Amino acid sequence: MIPRRIRDQGVTNLFRNDLPGGWRLLHTVMEVGGEQVVIALAALSHPDYDDLFGYEGR
């Protein structure tokens, strides 16, 4: 699932890496000039990540 806010920017694949302290790194892989490149989109705190994806608090 790719949030609309990110999908509207032309992102068709989305990956997440867990970072220390509960942070999340969102990145995508795109073709630029005939080569695949990794583009970091956002580093989000856990609450901001939950908001972006519409997760409810527990």
C-alpha positions in Angstrom: 0.0 0.0 0.0 1.3 3.4 -1.0 -0.3 6.4 0.6 -2.0 8.7 -1.9 0.2 11.6 -0.9 3.2 9.7 -2.0 1.6 7.9 -5.0 0.6 11.3 -6.4 4.3 12.1 -6.7 4.7 9.3 -9.2 6.0 6.7 -6.8 5.1 3.2 -7.9 7.1 1.2 -5.3 7.8 2.0 -1.7 10.2 0.4 0.8 10.6 0.9 4.5 13.7 0.5 6.7 13.5 0.6 10.5 15.9 3.1 12.0 17.1 3.4 15.6 14.7 5.1 18.0 11.5 4.0 16.3 12.2 6.0 13.1 11.3 4.8 9.6 13.0 5.6 6.3 10.8 5.5 3.3 12.5 5.1 -0.1 11.8 4.1 -3.7 13.7 2.8 -6.7 13.3 4.6 -9.9 14.9 4.7 -13.3 16.8 7.9 -14.0 18.8 8.3 -17.2 18.6 4.5 -17.9 19.9 3.6 -14.4 18.1 2.4 -11.3 18.6 4.8 -8.4 17.4 4.7 -4.8 15.6 7.9 -3.7 15.1 8.5 0.0 11.7 10.1 0.4 11.3 10.7 4.1 12.6 9.8 7.6 9.6 9.7 9.9 9.1 9.2 13.6 6.9 6.3 14.5 3.8 8.5 15.1 4.3 10.4 11.9 4.6 7.1 10.0 1.4 5.8 11.6 -0.4 9.0 10.6 0.8 8.8 7.0 -0.5 5.2 6.7 -3.7 5.8 8.6 -2.9 3.5 11.5 -4.9 4.0 14.6 -3.3 4.3 18.1 -3.5 1.4 20.4 
